[in-house]
Amino acid sequence: MADVARLAQVSHQTVSRVLNGHQHVSEPTRLRVQAAIDQLGYRPNRVARALVTGRSQLLGVVAQNSTLYGPVSLLAAFEQAAAEVGFVVTAHRVDVADHGSVTRALERHRDQRVAGIVVIAPTASVSDAIDAIPPGVPLVMVDGDPERSTPLVTVDQVAGAYAATRCLLDAGHRTVWHVSGPPDWFDSAGRVRGWRSALEDAGLEAPPLLPADWSAASGYRAGQRLAQMPEVTAVFAANDHLALGILRAMSEHGRRVPHDVSVVGFDDVPEAGYLIPSLTTVRPDFDAVARETLDLLLAQVGDHEIGDSQRTIAPTLVERDSVRPPSTESVGQAGAASPRSCSQASCTAGLEP
């Protein structure tokens, strides 16, 4: 570090600030220090730093052992955000998200002397397990229980579902059916609330909810039921994989999307724009969630005031080809409607509807 400081003509404290991503360093100085680091091939000794400062450069994540797009994308975004400020992320994945498994994963992170812990806590059993962590351990929940006082960062599930439902209503559909995710997930519950709220604000009674899991197979099963109901002209699926299963079921029953049935998903998986038809869906900003999570966690690590300890990130509706006004035949079955396109309405989550 002394060599870097001499070459960059700064103090070793300035080098330390640059290495730790400190905000109070001018951009020219930061670039000069980074150039010296690159020229000398300097690499901080993280073990030595932890011994001197009592704090490691390691952040722990506890997550369910899942291949679901949302949790996987969030973890990748958090690892990237942490790496940009010099931290390494170690993740413990639990196969069963019960209290015991999550508690053991948390204890393993504490044994590793991580600087802070992130818990991706989409279900009540995961969220409750953090009670085992002693006070004073830097901790942030992601997609956890909003009723808890623990620092939390989450996507605004209610606003995203509201925008998806409003998009379908504003296209002229008389009502919107919903295929939900698992009832014990906070994400799923928030999306149900947003769907119901949009219907209530439109003066409509919500049709029966179709509960599912997050898989395309589950969406397919729900779609098989919906496809046989001629009054169904619009469906909001709780994620894009459910929507994919619904598209397949509708096709098998001769119900054309979007000519006969409009479908909206949630997550904006990379394949959503390449389905036939391309899928209108709600896009969560996983990068923003990761940045806010890191900000809350590092504020605790540095013993700084964290201000608002619960932060909500607004998602965005991405319009594609799976939504259109109901056909003349559908209008005749469901009652007259006055169609408007999504672009005529406020279909971006987080805006005043």
N, C-alpha and C positions, 0 to 999 in steps of 0.2 A: 504493500500500500504506500509505503514511503517512496518507492521508486516511481510509482504512478503519480504521486503528488509532485515530485521534483520535475518530471517530464511535462506535466500539465501546468506547472507553476501555480499550484494551489496548495492549500493546507491539507493534511491527511483527514481532518474533519470534513472538508468538502468532498473528498473522495468517498468517505463513508456515507455522506448524505446522498451522493449520486447512486452508490451501490444499493442503498435502502429505498430508493425512489422518493426521497424527500422533496416536498413541493417547493421549498424555499431555496432553490438553486436556479440561477438564470439559465436560459437555454444555451447561450454561447459557452458558458462554463461547463454545462453538462456535456455538450458535444466535445469540448476540449478534453475533458476527463475520459469520456468514452473512447476517444481516439487514442489516448495514452494507454488505456486498458487493452485495446485491441493490438496496439503496436508491441506492447510488452508481453501479451499473452497471459495477463494476470487473471487468476481464478481464485475467488475467495474460498478460504477453508471454512466450510460451514460448521464443522465440528468444533474447531478452535473458537469461532465466533460465538457459538452457543455456550461454550465453557466460560468465555469472558463476560458475555452479556447476560447469561442465564436464560436466553431466549433462542430457540432454534429458528431456522428459516423453513420449517416444515409445517404445513397446514394439513389437517386431517379432514376427510369427508366420510360420512357414513351414508350409504345408499342401499336401496334394495338391489338385489342381483337381477337386473331387468334389462331387456333389449328394447324397451319402449323408447320411442323417438324423443319424447320430452326429457325424461331423466338423463338419457345418454347425451343429448345435446347440451343440457345444462352443465353436466360434469365436464365435458370437453371445453365449454366456454369458460368455466371457472378455472380450470387448469391453465388455459391460455392467459387469462387475466392475472393470475398469480405469478406466472412465469415472467410476465412483463415487469413486475416489480421485485423480482429476485427471490420468489418463494417457490418451493417444490410442494406438490400435492401428493399425498398418499391416501388411497381410498380403501376402505373396508366395506365390502359388499355382503349383505346378509341374504341368505336364501329365503328365510321365513321372517317376515317383518313383525315378530312378536317382541314383547318387552325384554325377555331374556337375551335374545340374539343381539338386539340393538345395544343393550347395556354392556354386553361383552365387547362389542366392537368399539364402543366409547372408551371402555377401560383400556383396550389395546392402544388406542391413540394416546391416552394419557401416559401409558408406559413408554411410548416413543418420545415423550416430552415435546409434543407438537405445540406450536405457538397458539393455535386456535383450532376450533372444530366447526365444521359445517355439517348439519344434518338435513338431508333431503327427506322431509317428513310428510309425505302426502297422505298418510293415514293416521288415525287416532292412536293405534298401538305404537307406532314409531314416535309420534309426538310426545306421548306420555313417558317414554323411556328416558327422556332428557332430565327427568326429575332426579335421576341417579347421579347427575353431574354436580359436584360441589359448587357453591357460589364462588365467583371470581374467575372461573375458567372461561376465556373468551369463546363465545358460542353464538351461532346464527342458524336459525331454521329457514329452510326454503320450502315454500308451498305447504307450510304447516298450519296449525290451528290458529286462526286470527284472534281467538278469545284468550290465548295465553299472553303473558307479559314478556316472554322471551323475544329478543330481537328477531325479526321476521322479514323476509323478502318474498314476494309472490307476484305472479301474473294476475291481473284483474280478470278473473274467470267470469265474474258476473257481467262485467262490461262487454267482454268478448262474446258471450252467449247472447246478450241483449242485442248486440249489433248483428249477429248472424240471423237471429229471429226477425229483427226488424227488416233486414234485407229481403227476406222472403215475403213478409207481409207487404212491404212497399212495392214488391213486384206484382202484387195483386192477389196473392193467395189468401183464402178466407181464414185459414188457421195453419199452424205448423206443428207437426208431430216431432217428438224427440226420442232418439235412441241414446240412452245415458250410459256413462261409464259405471264402474262398481260403486255401490252406494257408500262404502266406507272410505272412499277417497275424497279429500277436501276439494280437489279440482273438479271432480264429477258433481259434487253437491253444489259448488258455486255455479257451474254451468246450468244445472237444473234451475237454480234461483233466477239466473239471468233470463232463461227461456220463459219461465212463468211470468216474470216481471214484464217482459215485452208484450206478452199476450194480455196481461191484465191492463196495461196502459192503453192497449188498443180496444179495450172493452170486450175481450174474448175469454171464454172459458177454456182452460187448457185441456186438450184431449188426453186420454190415458198415456202414462209414461211407459216406455218400453225399456226396462233395465237390461243391461248387457255387461260384458267385460270390455277390455280395450282392443280385442282382436277382430280381424277381418271376418273370421268364422262366425263370431257372435253377431257382427253386423249383418252377415248373410242370413242368419236365422231370423233376425228381426225383420230384415228386408223381405223375406219370404212371406211373413204375415202381412206386412204393409202393402206388398204388391197385389195382394188379393182383395184390397179394400179400395174400391173405386173413388171413394171420397178423399183419399190421401193424395194431395198434389204437392206437398212441400214437407221436407224432412230435414231437421237439423241433427247431425250426428256429433256425438261428444268428442270424437277424434277422427282423423282422416282414415285410419284403418277400418273403423266401423263404416265410414262412408264408402270405402272400397267394396266391402261386403254387400252393402245396400245396392250399389250400382250393379253388381253381378246379379243379385236377386231380381231386381227390376227388369234387367235385360232378359233373363230367363222366362219371365212372365209376360213379355211383350210390352212392358211399360217403358216408354222411351224417356231418357233423361237428356235434356230438360223439357222436351216437348209435352210429356204427360206428367212428370214428377220432377220438381226441382230439389237439389240436394246441396247442403252446405256442411263442411267439416270443421275441424279445429286442429291446429298444429302446423299446417303448411309443410308437410313432409316434402323432401326433394322431388318425389315422384308426382306430387299433386298436379303440377302443371302439365304432365305428360299423359294423364289418364284420358280416356275418351268417354264423355267430354272432360276437358280440364276442369279441375275442382275448385269452386269458390270455397274459401276456407279462412279461418282466423289464424293470424301469424303472431305467436308470442315472441317477444324480443329477449331471447335467451342471453345474448351478450349484455344487455342492460341489467338483467337479473344478476348475472355473474359479477358485473362491476359493482353494483350496489351491495351485494353480499360481501365482496372483498372489502369494500369501504367500511361497512359496519364491523367486520371482523378485525381489521387492522386498527380501527379506532379503539377497540377494546384492548388489543394487544399493546398499543401505545399509551393506554390509560387516558385517552382523550374523551371529551364529551361527544356522544354520538347523536345528539339531537333526536330526531324522529326515529324511533327504534323499529317501526313497522313501515316498510316501504312497498308500494304497489306499483307495478309496471303495466301501463296500458298496452294491450295488443292492438293489431290492425287487421281489418278485414281486407282480404285480397280477392278481388272480383275476377272470376274467369267465366267459363261457359256453362256451368251446371245449374244456373238460375235463369229463368225467363218467366214472363207472365203465363198464367195457366191457359191452356188451350180452350177453345170454344166449348168442346165437349166437357172439359173439367169444370168450367164456369157453370155450365148448365146443371151439372151434378151437385156442385157445392154452393151455388148461389152467386149472384152477380158480384163483381169486384171491380174496383177502379185501379188499374195497374199503374205503378210508377217504377222506374228503374232504380237500382241501388244508388246510382250516381245522383239521383234527384233527392235522395234521403241522406240523413247523416249516418252512414254505414261504417264509419271508422270508430272503433271502440275508444272510449274515453272522451268523445265529443258529446255535447248536449243533444239528446235525441229529439 
